[in-house]
Amino acid sequence: MLQISVAAPCNGSGKTSLLLAILQAFPGVFSTAKFTTIYRNEQFCPVGNSGCPCHRLEGNYLLCEDPKVLAQPDTDTGKLVEAGAREPFWGVARPEGYAALVDLLRRDRFRDSTRLLTEGNTVLGHMTPDFLLFVVNPCLPRNWWKGDSERLMEAADLVVVNPFLPEADRNGVVHDPSVKQTLARHAEKCIRGQAGLGLDHWNDRRPFDAIQALLAGRMNPAQP
């Protein structure tokens, strides 16, 4: 199995846009898996989506493969389905439920031939990707970042910097200097994202070339 993962420090960073850029560059190749973590005792959706599987969670995890739910328009999973994702699913879990959820996926869903794109941070403690992209929107403040952000940025193969604002709206935006300082420590692996374009059309082709090489079996994932 080949796993390409996208993680981020907070909501609004551009995870789904990056997944779409990958799907556009490699049409019909990847299955997609969105993972949402529930941290509180009550059932709720972290992004306020009343139609998502979060509201169906009764135990420690839930695996949603319902096409009607996944293909809802104007949702993250709906965009991935529209972009041609194969065998999409959505895993919802409490932190203590990820081990059982991943065991289920490995036993019943994943095959040697699976080519999987994942979105989510917590699941990466149970599924080690072959290639990890960490996406940051520097227009969002550092105090929004999750506790695992520094560790995942350090582990990432590349850091995609995506200020998802139209050029006309960027004047006057004050970037959090601590975000800029954090990115500077990883400058050698930072690249500028280009929203709306497939990876194969980005000015910096490092993510496209790396994924293409992995798909061709020519690259050892342990190599830089």
mmCIF file of the C-alpha atoms, coordinates in Angstrom:
data_MODEL
# 
_entry.id   MODEL 
# 
loop_
_atom_site.group_PDB 
_atom_site.id 
_atom_site.type_symbol 
_atom_site.label_atom_id 
_atom_site.label_alt_id 
_atom_site.label_comp_id 
_atom_site.label_asym_id 
_atom_site.label_entity_id 
_atom_site.label_seq_id 
_atom_site.pdbx_PDB_ins_code 
_atom_site.Cartn_x 
_atom_site.Cartn_y 
_atom_site.Cartn_z 
_atom_site.occupancy 
_atom_site.B_iso_or_equiv 
_atom_site.pdbx_formal_charge 
_atom_site.auth_seq_id 
_atom_site.auth_comp_id 
_atom_site.auth_asym_id 
_atom_site.auth_atom_id 
_atom_site.pdbx_PDB_model_num 
ATOM 1   C CA . MET A 1 1   ? 0.000   0.000  0.000   1.00 0.00 ? 1   MET A CA 1 
ATOM 2   C CA . LEU A 1 2   ? 1.124   3.516  -0.768  1.00 0.00 ? 2   LEU A CA 1 
ATOM 3   C CA . GLN A 1 3   ? 0.007   6.284  1.597   1.00 0.00 ? 3   GLN A CA 1 
ATOM 4   C CA . ILE A 1 4   ? 0.317   10.006 0.880   1.00 0.00 ? 4   ILE A CA 1 
ATOM 5   C CA . SER A 1 5   ? -0.847  12.123 3.834   1.00 0.00 ? 5   SER A CA 1 
ATOM 6   C CA . VAL A 1 6   ? -1.793  15.756 4.294   1.00 0.00 ? 6   VAL A CA 1 
ATOM 7   C CA . ALA A 1 7   ? -1.683  17.305 7.766   1.00 0.00 ? 7   ALA A CA 1 
ATOM 8   C CA . ALA A 1 8   ? -2.080  20.871 9.011   1.00 0.00 ? 8   ALA A CA 1 
ATOM 9   C CA . PRO A 1 9   ? -1.866  22.945 12.181  1.00 0.00 ? 9   PRO A CA 1 
ATOM 10  C CA . CYS A 1 10  ? -5.520  24.058 12.194  1.00 0.00 ? 10  CYS A CA 1 
ATOM 11  C CA . ASN A 1 11  ? -8.746  24.262 10.219  1.00 0.00 ? 11  ASN A CA 1 
ATOM 12  C CA . GLY A 1 12  ? -8.599  26.617 7.255   1.00 0.00 ? 12  GLY A CA 1 
ATOM 13  C CA . SER A 1 13  ? -5.024  25.736 6.390   1.00 0.00 ? 13  SER A CA 1 
ATOM 14  C CA . GLY A 1 14  ? -5.849  24.268 2.978   1.00 0.00 ? 14  GLY A CA 1 
ATOM 15  C CA . LYS A 1 15  ? -5.773  20.483 3.465   1.00 0.00 ? 15  LYS A CA 1 
ATOM 16  C CA . THR A 1 16  ? -8.655  19.778 1.099   1.00 0.00 ? 16  THR A CA 1 
ATOM 17  C CA . SER A 1 17  ? -7.320  22.155 -1.561  1.00 0.00 ? 17  SER A CA 1 
ATOM 18  C CA . LEU A 1 18  ? -4.011  20.308 -1.459  1.00 0.00 ? 18  LEU A CA 1 
ATOM 19  C CA . LEU A 1 19  ? -5.751  16.941 -1.796  1.00 0.00 ? 19  LEU A CA 1 
ATOM 20  C CA . LEU A 1 20  ? -7.624  18.302 -4.796  1.00 0.00 ? 20  LEU A CA 1 
ATOM 21  C CA . ALA A 1 21  ? -4.332  19.438 -6.338  1.00 0.00 ? 21  ALA A CA 1 
ATOM 22  C CA . ILE A 1 22  ? -3.007  15.881 -5.976  1.00 0.00 ? 22  ILE A CA 1 
ATOM 23  C CA . LEU A 1 23  ? -6.156  14.315 -7.437  1.00 0.00 ? 23  LEU A CA 1 
ATOM 24  C CA . GLN A 1 24  ? -6.041  16.690 -10.410 1.00 0.00 ? 24  GLN A CA 1 
ATOM 25  C CA . ALA A 1 25  ? -2.440  15.717 -11.128 1.00 0.00 ? 25  ALA A CA 1 
ATOM 26  C CA . PHE A 1 26  ? -3.087  11.969 -10.719 1.00 0.00 ? 26  PHE A CA 1 
ATOM 27  C CA . PRO A 1 27  ? -6.658  11.373 -11.959 1.00 0.00 ? 27  PRO A CA 1 
ATOM 28  C CA . GLY A 1 28  ? -8.235  8.058  -11.039 1.00 0.00 ? 28  GLY A CA 1 
ATOM 29  C CA . VAL A 1 29  ? -5.218  6.879  -9.030  1.00 0.00 ? 29  VAL A CA 1 
ATOM 30  C CA . PHE A 1 30  ? -5.984  7.527  -5.374  1.00 0.00 ? 30  PHE A CA 1 
ATOM 31  C CA . SER A 1 31  ? -8.582  6.515  -2.834  1.00 0.00 ? 31  SER A CA 1 
ATOM 32  C CA . THR A 1 32  ? -9.211  9.184  -0.190  1.00 0.00 ? 32  THR A CA 1 
ATOM 33  C CA . ALA A 1 33  ? -9.697  9.017  3.549   1.00 0.00 ? 33  ALA A CA 1 
ATOM 34  C CA . LYS A 1 34  ? -10.748 11.963 5.697   1.00 0.00 ? 34  LYS A CA 1 
ATOM 35  C CA . PHE A 1 35  ? -10.246 11.529 9.437   1.00 0.00 ? 35  PHE A CA 1 
ATOM 36  C CA . THR A 1 36  ? -12.013 13.692 12.028  1.00 0.00 ? 36  THR A CA 1 
ATOM 37  C CA . THR A 1 37  ? -11.176 13.511 15.722  1.00 0.00 ? 37  THR A CA 1 
ATOM 38  C CA . ILE A 1 38  ? -13.798 14.013 18.418  1.00 0.00 ? 38  ILE A CA 1 
ATOM 39  C CA . TYR A 1 39  ? -12.260 15.251 21.658  1.00 0.00 ? 39  TYR A CA 1 
ATOM 40  C CA . ARG A 1 40  ? -15.305 15.965 23.826  1.00 0.00 ? 40  ARG A CA 1 
ATOM 41  C CA . ASN A 1 41  ? -17.781 13.638 25.476  1.00 0.00 ? 41  ASN A CA 1 
ATOM 42  C CA . GLU A 1 42  ? -20.782 14.943 23.556  1.00 0.00 ? 42  GLU A CA 1 
ATOM 43  C CA . GLN A 1 43  ? -21.312 14.352 19.866  1.00 0.00 ? 43  GLN A CA 1 
ATOM 44  C CA . PHE A 1 44  ? -20.524 17.355 17.722  1.00 0.00 ? 44  PHE A CA 1 
ATOM 45  C CA . CYS A 1 45  ? -18.876 18.313 14.477  1.00 0.00 ? 45  CYS A CA 1 
ATOM 46  C CA . PRO A 1 46  ? -15.632 20.280 14.820  1.00 0.00 ? 46  PRO A CA 1 
ATOM 47  C CA . VAL A 1 47  ? -16.479 22.220 11.673  1.00 0.00 ? 47  VAL A CA 1 
ATOM 48  C CA . GLY A 1 48  ? -20.202 22.663 12.352  1.00 0.00 ? 48  GLY A CA 1 
ATOM 49  C CA . ASN A 1 49  ? -21.505 20.387 9.608   1.00 0.00 ? 49  ASN A CA 1 
ATOM 50  C CA . SER A 1 50  ? -24.857 19.015 10.760  1.00 0.00 ? 50  SER A CA 1 
ATOM 51  C CA . GLY A 1 51  ? -24.896 16.355 8.034   1.00 0.00 ? 51  GLY A CA 1 
ATOM 52  C CA . CYS A 1 52  ? -21.548 14.752 8.776   1.00 0.00 ? 52  CYS A CA 1 
ATOM 53  C CA . PRO A 1 53  ? -20.911 11.362 10.448  1.00 0.00 ? 53  PRO A CA 1 
ATOM 54  C CA . CYS A 1 54  ? -19.810 13.045 13.706  1.00 0.00 ? 54  CYS A CA 1 
ATOM 55  C CA . HIS A 1 55  ? -23.448 13.072 14.796  1.00 0.00 ? 55  HIS A CA 1 
ATOM 56  C CA . ARG A 1 56  ? -23.714 9.303  14.303  1.00 0.00 ? 56  ARG A CA 1 
ATOM 57  C CA . LEU A 1 57  ? -20.783 8.442  16.541  1.00 0.00 ? 57  LEU A CA 1 
ATOM 58  C CA . GLU A 1 58  ? -21.902 6.151  19.357  1.00 0.00 ? 58  GLU A CA 1 
ATOM 59  C CA . GLY A 1 59  ? -18.715 4.293  20.315  1.00 0.00 ? 59  GLY A CA 1 
ATOM 60  C CA . ASN A 1 60  ? -15.082 5.235  19.901  1.00 0.00 ? 60  ASN A CA 1 
ATOM 61  C CA . TYR A 1 61  ? -15.063 5.293  16.108  1.00 0.00 ? 61  TYR A CA 1 
ATOM 62  C CA . LEU A 1 62  ? -17.258 5.257  13.041  1.00 0.00 ? 62  LEU A CA 1 
ATOM 63  C CA . LEU A 1 63  ? -16.423 4.500  9.415   1.00 0.00 ? 63  LEU A CA 1 
ATOM 64  C CA . CYS A 1 64  ? -18.656 6.259  6.895   1.00 0.00 ? 64  CYS A CA 1 
ATOM 65  C CA . GLU A 1 65  ? -18.760 4.907  3.350   1.00 0.00 ? 65  GLU A CA 1 
ATOM 66  C CA . ASP A 1 66  ? -22.271 6.128  2.493   1.00 0.00 ? 66  ASP A CA 1 
ATOM 67  C CA . PRO A 1 67  ? -22.083 7.724  -0.990  1.00 0.00 ? 67  PRO A CA 1 
ATOM 68  C CA . LYS A 1 68  ? -24.994 10.053 -0.172  1.00 0.00 ? 68  LYS A CA 1 
ATOM 69  C CA . VAL A 1 69  ? -23.099 11.485 2.791   1.00 0.00 ? 69  VAL A CA 1 
ATOM 70  C CA . LEU A 1 70  ? -19.695 11.589 1.148   1.00 0.00 ? 70  LEU A CA 1 
ATOM 71  C CA . ALA A 1 71  ? -20.922 13.205 -2.077  1.00 0.00 ? 71  ALA A CA 1 
ATOM 72  C CA . GLN A 1 72  ? -22.843 16.065 -0.458  1.00 0.00 ? 72  GLN A CA 1 
ATOM 73  C CA . PRO A 1 73  ? -22.128 19.227 -2.457  1.00 0.00 ? 73  PRO A CA 1 
ATOM 74  C CA . ASP A 1 74  ? -20.045 22.006 -0.916  1.00 0.00 ? 74  ASP A CA 1 
ATOM 75  C CA . THR A 1 75  ? -18.405 19.650 1.585   1.00 0.00 ? 75  THR A CA 1 
ATOM 76  C CA . ASP A 1 76  ? -14.775 18.544 1.727   1.00 0.00 ? 76  ASP A CA 1 
ATOM 77  C CA . THR A 1 77  ? -15.605 14.941 0.869   1.00 0.00 ? 77  THR A CA 1 
ATOM 78  C CA . GLY A 1 78  ? -18.032 16.055 -1.835  1.00 0.00 ? 78  GLY A CA 1 
ATOM 79  C CA . LYS A 1 79  ? -15.249 18.030 -3.505  1.00 0.00 ? 79  LYS A CA 1 
ATOM 80  C CA . LEU A 1 80  ? -12.958 14.991 -3.359  1.00 0.00 ? 80  LEU A CA 1 
ATOM 81  C CA . VAL A 1 81  ? -15.633 12.744 -4.868  1.00 0.00 ? 81  VAL A CA 1 
ATOM 82  C CA . GLU A 1 82  ? -16.274 15.265 -7.633  1.00 0.00 ? 82  GLU A CA 1 
ATOM 83  C CA . ALA A 1 83  ? -12.527 15.377 -8.302  1.00 0.00 ? 83  ALA A CA 1 
ATOM 84  C CA . GLY A 1 84  ? -12.523 11.640 -8.983  1.00 0.00 ? 84  GLY A CA 1 
ATOM 85  C CA . ALA A 1 85  ? -11.410 10.103 -5.698  1.00 0.00 ? 85  ALA A CA 1 
ATOM 86  C CA . ARG A 1 86  ? -11.696 6.316  -5.732  1.00 0.00 ? 86  ARG A CA 1 
ATOM 87  C CA . GLU A 1 87  ? -13.330 4.473  -2.821  1.00 0.00 ? 87  GLU A CA 1 
ATOM 88  C CA . PRO A 1 88  ? -13.633 7.521  -0.543  1.00 0.00 ? 88  PRO A CA 1 
ATOM 89  C CA . PHE A 1 89  ? -14.443 7.119  3.130   1.00 0.00 ? 89  PHE A CA 1 
ATOM 90  C CA . TRP A 1 90  ? -14.634 9.214  6.263   1.00 0.00 ? 90  TRP A CA 1 
ATOM 91  C CA . GLY A 1 91  ? -13.342 7.982  9.597   1.00 0.00 ? 91  GLY A CA 1 
ATOM 92  C CA . VAL A 1 92  ? -14.604 9.674  12.749  1.00 0.00 ? 92  VAL A CA 1 
ATOM 93  C CA . ALA A 1 93  ? -12.953 8.685  16.023  1.00 0.00 ? 93  ALA A CA 1 
ATOM 94  C CA . ARG A 1 94  ? -12.178 9.662  19.545  1.00 0.00 ? 94  ARG A CA 1 
ATOM 95  C CA . PRO A 1 95  ? -8.419  9.620  20.214  1.00 0.00 ? 95  PRO A CA 1 
ATOM 96  C CA . GLU A 1 96  ? -8.716  6.225  21.925  1.00 0.00 ? 96  GLU A CA 1 
ATOM 97  C CA . GLY A 1 97  ? -10.654 4.813  18.960  1.00 0.00 ? 97  GLY A CA 1 
ATOM 98  C CA . TYR A 1 98  ? -8.038  5.236  16.250  1.00 0.00 ? 98  TYR A CA 1 
ATOM 99  C CA . ALA A 1 99  ? -6.193  1.973  16.921  1.00 0.00 ? 99  ALA A CA 1 
ATOM 100 C CA . ALA A 1 100 ? -9.358  -0.084 16.390  1.00 0.00 ? 100 ALA A CA 1 
ATOM 101 C CA . LEU A 1 101 ? -10.419 1.979  13.367  1.00 0.00 ? 101 LEU A CA 1 
ATOM 102 C CA . VAL A 1 102 ? -7.048  1.543  11.673  1.00 0.00 ? 102 VAL A CA 1 
ATOM 103 C CA . ASP A 1 103 ? -7.059  -2.197 12.486  1.00 0.00 ? 103 ASP A CA 1 
ATOM 104 C CA . LEU A 1 104 ? -10.446 -2.462 10.757  1.00 0.00 ? 104 LEU A CA 1 
ATOM 105 C CA . LEU A 1 105 ? -9.181  -0.609 7.700   1.00 0.00 ? 105 LEU A CA 1 
ATOM 106 C CA . ARG A 1 106 ? -6.052  -2.732 7.427   1.00 0.00 ? 106 ARG A CA 1 
ATOM 107 C CA . ARG A 1 107 ? -8.034  -5.934 7.806   1.00 0.00 ? 107 ARG A CA 1 
ATOM 108 C CA . ASP A 1 108 ? -11.016 -5.211 5.564   1.00 0.00 ? 108 ASP A CA 1 
ATOM 109 C CA . ARG A 1 109 ? -10.293 -2.217 3.298   1.00 0.00 ? 109 ARG A CA 1 
ATOM 110 C CA . PHE A 1 110 ? -6.621  -1.832 2.485   1.00 0.00 ? 110 PHE A CA 1 
ATOM 111 C CA . ARG A 1 111 ? -4.874  -4.020 -0.078  1.00 0.00 ? 111 ARG A CA 1 
ATOM 112 C CA . ASP A 1 112 ? -1.327  -4.144 -1.404  1.00 0.00 ? 112 ASP A CA 1 
ATOM 113 C CA . SER A 1 113 ? -2.548  -2.258 -4.462  1.00 0.00 ? 113 SER A CA 1 
ATOM 114 C CA . THR A 1 114 ? -4.239  0.538  -2.460  1.00 0.00 ? 114 THR A CA 1 
ATOM 115 C CA . ARG A 1 115 ? -3.083  4.049  -3.295  1.00 0.00 ? 115 ARG A CA 1 
ATOM 116 C CA . LEU A 1 116 ? -4.403  6.215  -0.470  1.00 0.00 ? 116 LEU A CA 1 
ATOM 117 C CA . LEU A 1 117 ? -4.567  9.943  0.252   1.00 0.00 ? 117 LEU A CA 1 
ATOM 118 C CA . THR A 1 118 ? -5.319  10.766 3.886   1.00 0.00 ? 118 THR A CA 1 
ATOM 119 C CA . GLU A 1 119 ? -6.371  14.015 5.533   1.00 0.00 ? 119 GLU A CA 1 
ATOM 120 C CA . GLY A 1 120 ? -5.958  14.371 9.265   1.00 0.00 ? 120 GLY A CA 1 
ATOM 121 C CA . ASN A 1 121 ? -3.379  14.636 12.032  1.00 0.00 ? 121 ASN A CA 1 
ATOM 122 C CA . THR A 1 122 ? -4.255  12.236 14.838  1.00 0.00 ? 122 THR A CA 1 
ATOM 123 C CA . VAL A 1 123 ? -4.498  9.187  12.590  1.00 0.00 ? 123 VAL A CA 1 
ATOM 124 C CA . LEU A 1 124 ? -0.813  9.589  11.721  1.00 0.00 ? 124 LEU A CA 1 
ATOM 125 C CA . GLY A 1 125 ? 0.017   8.175  15.121  1.00 0.00 ? 125 GLY A CA 1 
ATOM 126 C CA . HIS A 1 126 ? -1.357  4.866  13.813  1.00 0.00 ? 126 HIS A CA 1 
ATOM 127 C CA . MET A 1 127 ? -0.650  5.036  10.062  1.00 0.00 ? 127 MET A CA 1 
ATOM 128 C CA . THR A 1 128 ? 2.837   6.015  8.891   1.00 0.00 ? 128 THR A CA 1 
ATOM 129 C CA . PRO A 1 129 ? 2.732   7.704  5.478   1.00 0.00 ? 129 PRO A CA 1 
ATOM 130 C CA . ASP A 1 130 ? 5.226   7.124  2.696   1.00 0.00 ? 130 ASP A CA 1 
ATOM 131 C CA . PHE A 1 131 ? 5.101   10.842 1.970   1.00 0.00 ? 131 PHE A CA 1 
ATOM 132 C CA . LEU A 1 132 ? 3.845   13.574 4.309   1.00 0.00 ? 132 LEU A CA 1 
ATOM 133 C CA . LEU A 1 133 ? 2.821   17.075 3.261   1.00 0.00 ? 133 LEU A CA 1 
ATOM 134 C CA . PHE A 1 134 ? 2.171   19.663 5.983   1.00 0.00 ? 134 PHE A CA 1 
ATOM 135 C CA . VAL A 1 135 ? 0.146   22.655 4.805   1.00 0.00 ? 135 VAL A CA 1 
ATOM 136 C CA . VAL A 1 136 ? 0.210   26.040 6.550   1.00 0.00 ? 136 VAL A CA 1 
ATOM 137 C CA . ASN A 1 137 ? -1.818  29.180 5.923   1.00 0.00 ? 137 ASN A CA 1 
ATOM 138 C CA . PRO A 1 138 ? 0.412   31.954 7.321   1.00 0.00 ? 138 PRO A CA 1 
ATOM 139 C CA . CYS A 1 139 ? -2.563  34.325 7.496   1.00 0.00 ? 139 CYS A CA 1 
ATOM 140 C CA . LEU A 1 140 ? -3.882  32.301 10.465  1.00 0.00 ? 140 LEU A CA 1 
ATOM 141 C CA . PRO A 1 141 ? -2.529  33.002 13.964  1.00 0.00 ? 141 PRO A CA 1 
ATOM 142 C CA . ARG A 1 142 ? -0.089  30.701 15.731  1.00 0.00 ? 142 ARG A CA 1 
ATOM 143 C CA . ASN A 1 143 ? -2.395  30.314 18.739  1.00 0.00 ? 143 ASN A CA 1 
ATOM 144 C CA . TRP A 1 144 ? -4.819  28.378 16.521  1.00 0.00 ? 144 TRP A CA 1 
ATOM 145 C CA . TRP A 1 145 ? -2.270  25.617 15.982  1.00 0.00 ? 145 TRP A CA 1 
ATOM 146 C CA . LYS A 1 146 ? -2.829  22.166 17.466  1.00 0.00 ? 146 LYS A CA 1 
ATOM 147 C CA . GLY A 1 147 ? -0.372  20.681 19.906  1.00 0.00 ? 147 GLY A CA 1 
ATOM 148 C CA . ASP A 1 148 ? 1.072   18.204 17.406  1.00 0.00 ? 148 ASP A CA 1 
ATOM 149 C CA . SER A 1 149 ? 1.844   20.825 14.749  1.00 0.00 ? 149 SER A CA 1 
ATOM 150 C CA . GLU A 1 150 ? 5.554   21.317 15.432  1.00 0.00 ? 150 GLU A CA 1 
ATOM 151 C CA . ARG A 1 151 ? 6.163   17.560 15.487  1.00 0.00 ? 151 ARG A CA 1 
ATOM 152 C CA . LEU A 1 152 ? 4.316   16.983 12.221  1.00 0.00 ? 152 LEU A CA 1 
ATOM 153 C CA . MET A 1 153 ? 6.035   19.902 10.528  1.00 0.00 ? 153 MET A CA 1 
ATOM 154 C CA . GLU A 1 154 ? 9.376   18.432 11.556  1.00 0.00 ? 154 GLU A CA 1 
ATOM 155 C CA . ALA A 1 155 ? 8.367   15.005 10.215  1.00 0.00 ? 155 ALA A CA 1 
ATOM 156 C CA . ALA A 1 156 ? 6.934   16.357 6.940   1.00 0.00 ? 156 ALA A CA 1 
ATOM 157 C CA . ASP A 1 157 ? 8.760   15.772 3.674   1.00 0.00 ? 157 ASP A CA 1 
ATOM 158 C CA . LEU A 1 158 ? 7.564   19.154 2.409   1.00 0.00 ? 158 LEU A CA 1 
ATOM 159 C CA . VAL A 1 159 ? 5.744   22.122 3.939   1.00 0.00 ? 159 VAL A CA 1 
ATOM 160 C CA . VAL A 1 160 ? 3.226   23.796 1.620   1.00 0.00 ? 160 VAL A CA 1 
ATOM 161 C CA . VAL A 1 161 ? 2.700   27.478 2.423   1.00 0.00 ? 161 VAL A CA 1 
ATOM 162 C CA . ASN A 1 162 ? -0.732  28.573 1.278   1.00 0.00 ? 162 ASN A CA 1 
ATOM 163 C CA . PRO A 1 163 ? -2.065  32.061 2.015   1.00 0.00 ? 163 PRO A CA 1 
ATOM 164 C CA . PHE A 1 164 ? -5.526  31.337 0.622   1.00 0.00 ? 164 PHE A CA 1 
ATOM 165 C CA . LEU A 1 165 ? -6.567  34.910 0.068   1.00 0.00 ? 165 LEU A CA 1 
ATOM 166 C CA . PRO A 1 166 ? -7.142  36.673 -3.256  1.00 0.00 ? 166 PRO A CA 1 
ATOM 167 C CA . GLU A 1 167 ? -4.278  38.987 -4.145  1.00 0.00 ? 167 GLU A CA 1 
ATOM 168 C CA . ALA A 1 168 ? -6.576  41.999 -3.738  1.00 0.00 ? 168 ALA A CA 1 
ATOM 169 C CA . ASP A 1 169 ? -7.358  41.016 -0.131  1.00 0.00 ? 169 ASP A CA 1 
ATOM 170 C CA . ARG A 1 170 ? -3.786  40.439 1.010   1.00 0.00 ? 170 ARG A CA 1 
ATOM 171 C CA . ASN A 1 171 ? -2.963  44.108 1.538   1.00 0.00 ? 171 ASN A CA 1 
ATOM 172 C CA . GLY A 1 172 ? -3.139  44.866 5.225   1.00 0.00 ? 172 GLY A CA 1 
ATOM 173 C CA . VAL A 1 173 ? -3.044  41.235 6.357   1.00 0.00 ? 173 VAL A CA 1 
ATOM 174 C CA . VAL A 1 174 ? -0.712  40.995 9.334   1.00 0.00 ? 174 VAL A CA 1 
ATOM 175 C CA . HIS A 1 175 ? 1.040   37.639 9.386   1.00 0.00 ? 175 HIS A CA 1 
ATOM 176 C CA . ASP A 1 176 ? 1.736   36.279 12.857  1.00 0.00 ? 176 ASP A CA 1 
ATOM 177 C CA . PRO A 1 177 ? 5.520   36.723 13.267  1.00 0.00 ? 177 PRO A CA 1 
ATOM 178 C CA . SER A 1 178 ? 5.775   33.478 15.241  1.00 0.00 ? 178 SER A CA 1 
ATOM 179 C CA . VAL A 1 179 ? 4.349   31.590 12.247  1.00 0.00 ? 179 VAL A CA 1 
ATOM 180 C CA . LYS A 1 180 ? 6.911   33.246 10.000  1.00 0.00 ? 180 LYS A CA 1 
ATOM 181 C CA . GLN A 1 181 ? 9.685   32.297 12.422  1.00 0.00 ? 181 GLN A CA 1 
ATOM 182 C CA . THR A 1 182 ? 8.495   28.682 12.564  1.00 0.00 ? 182 THR A CA 1 
ATOM 183 C CA . LEU A 1 183 ? 8.381   28.438 8.778   1.00 0.00 ? 183 LEU A CA 1 
ATOM 184 C CA . ALA A 1 184 ? 11.854  29.971 8.541   1.00 0.00 ? 184 ALA A CA 1 
ATOM 185 C CA . ARG A 1 185 ? 13.272  27.057 10.519  1.00 0.00 ? 185 ARG A CA 1 
ATOM 186 C CA . HIS A 1 186 ? 12.048  24.742 7.763   1.00 0.00 ? 186 HIS A CA 1 
ATOM 187 C CA . ALA A 1 187 ? 12.814  27.005 4.820   1.00 0.00 ? 187 ALA A CA 1 
ATOM 188 C CA . GLU A 1 188 ? 14.639  24.293 2.861   1.00 0.00 ? 188 GLU A CA 1 
ATOM 189 C CA . LYS A 1 189 ? 11.485  22.217 2.529   1.00 0.00 ? 189 LYS A CA 1 
ATOM 190 C CA . CYS A 1 190 ? 8.903   25.027 2.274   1.00 0.00 ? 190 CYS A CA 1 
ATOM 191 C CA . ILE A 1 191 ? 7.193   25.581 -1.050  1.00 0.00 ? 191 ILE A CA 1 
ATOM 192 C CA . ARG A 1 192 ? 4.492   28.002 -2.131  1.00 0.00 ? 192 ARG A CA 1 
ATOM 193 C CA . GLY A 1 193 ? 1.166   26.382 -2.929  1.00 0.00 ? 193 GLY A CA 1 
ATOM 194 C CA . GLN A 1 194 ? -0.896  27.414 -5.921  1.00 0.00 ? 194 GLN A CA 1 
ATOM 195 C CA . ALA A 1 195 ? -4.586  27.050 -5.187  1.00 0.00 ? 195 ALA A CA 1 
ATOM 196 C CA . GLY A 1 196 ? -6.756  25.743 -7.987  1.00 0.00 ? 196 GLY A CA 1 
ATOM 197 C CA . LEU A 1 197 ? -3.936  24.118 -9.940  1.00 0.00 ? 197 LEU A CA 1 
ATOM 198 C CA . GLY A 1 198 ? -2.945  20.470 -10.085 1.00 0.00 ? 198 GLY A CA 1 
ATOM 199 C CA . LEU A 1 199 ? 0.452   19.660 -8.616  1.00 0.00 ? 199 LEU A CA 1 
ATOM 200 C CA . ASP A 1 200 ? 1.821   19.093 -12.099 1.00 0.00 ? 200 ASP A CA 1 
ATOM 201 C CA . HIS A 1 201 ? 1.198   22.780 -12.865 1.00 0.00 ? 201 HIS A CA 1 
ATOM 202 C CA . TRP A 1 202 ? 2.846   24.229 -9.753  1.00 0.00 ? 202 TRP A CA 1 
ATOM 203 C CA . ASN A 1 203 ? 5.988   26.277 -10.223 1.00 0.00 ? 203 ASN A CA 1 
ATOM 204 C CA . ASP A 1 204 ? 7.722   24.114 -7.619  1.00 0.00 ? 204 ASP A CA 1 
ATOM 205 C CA . ARG A 1 205 ? 7.313   20.538 -8.837  1.00 0.00 ? 205 ARG A CA 1 
ATOM 206 C CA . ARG A 1 206 ? 8.884   18.800 -5.855  1.00 0.00 ? 206 ARG A CA 1 
ATOM 207 C CA . PRO A 1 207 ? 5.634   17.338 -4.479  1.00 0.00 ? 207 PRO A CA 1 
ATOM 208 C CA . PHE A 1 208 ? 4.506   16.157 -7.912  1.00 0.00 ? 208 PHE A CA 1 
ATOM 209 C CA . ASP A 1 209 ? 7.868   14.618 -8.758  1.00 0.00 ? 209 ASP A CA 1 
ATOM 210 C CA . ALA A 1 210 ? 8.082   12.854 -5.380  1.00 0.00 ? 210 ALA A CA 1 
ATOM 211 C CA . ILE A 1 211 ? 4.601   11.334 -5.642  1.00 0.00 ? 211 ILE A CA 1 
ATOM 212 C CA . GLN A 1 212 ? 5.155   10.355 -9.259  1.00 0.00 ? 212 GLN A CA 1 
ATOM 213 C CA . ALA A 1 213 ? 8.388   8.605  -8.276  1.00 0.00 ? 213 ALA A CA 1 
ATOM 214 C CA . LEU A 1 214 ? 6.690   6.777  -5.418  1.00 0.00 ? 214 LEU A CA 1 
ATOM 215 C CA . LEU A 1 215 ? 3.934   5.599  -7.735  1.00 0.00 ? 215 LEU A CA 1 
ATOM 216 C CA . ALA A 1 216 ? 6.551   4.355  -10.187 1.00 0.00 ? 216 ALA A CA 1 
ATOM 217 C CA . GLY A 1 217 ? 8.364   2.523  -7.401  1.00 0.00 ? 217 GLY A CA 1 
ATOM 218 C CA . ARG A 1 218 ? 11.604  4.331  -8.111  1.00 0.00 ? 218 ARG A CA 1 
ATOM 219 C CA . MET A 1 219 ? 11.992  6.170  -4.812  1.00 0.00 ? 219 MET A CA 1 
ATOM 220 C CA . ASN A 1 220 ? 12.896  4.860  -1.402  1.00 0.00 ? 220 ASN A CA 1 
ATOM 221 C CA . PRO A 1 221 ? 10.498  6.670  1.005   1.00 0.00 ? 221 PRO A CA 1 
ATOM 222 C CA . ALA A 1 222 ? 13.334  7.055  3.503   1.00 0.00 ? 222 ALA A CA 1 
ATOM 223 C CA . GLN A 1 223 ? 15.293  9.212  1.050   1.00 0.00 ? 223 GLN A CA 1 
ATOM 224 C CA . PRO A 1 224 ? 14.866  13.007 1.072   1.00 0.00 ? 224 PRO A CA 1 
# 
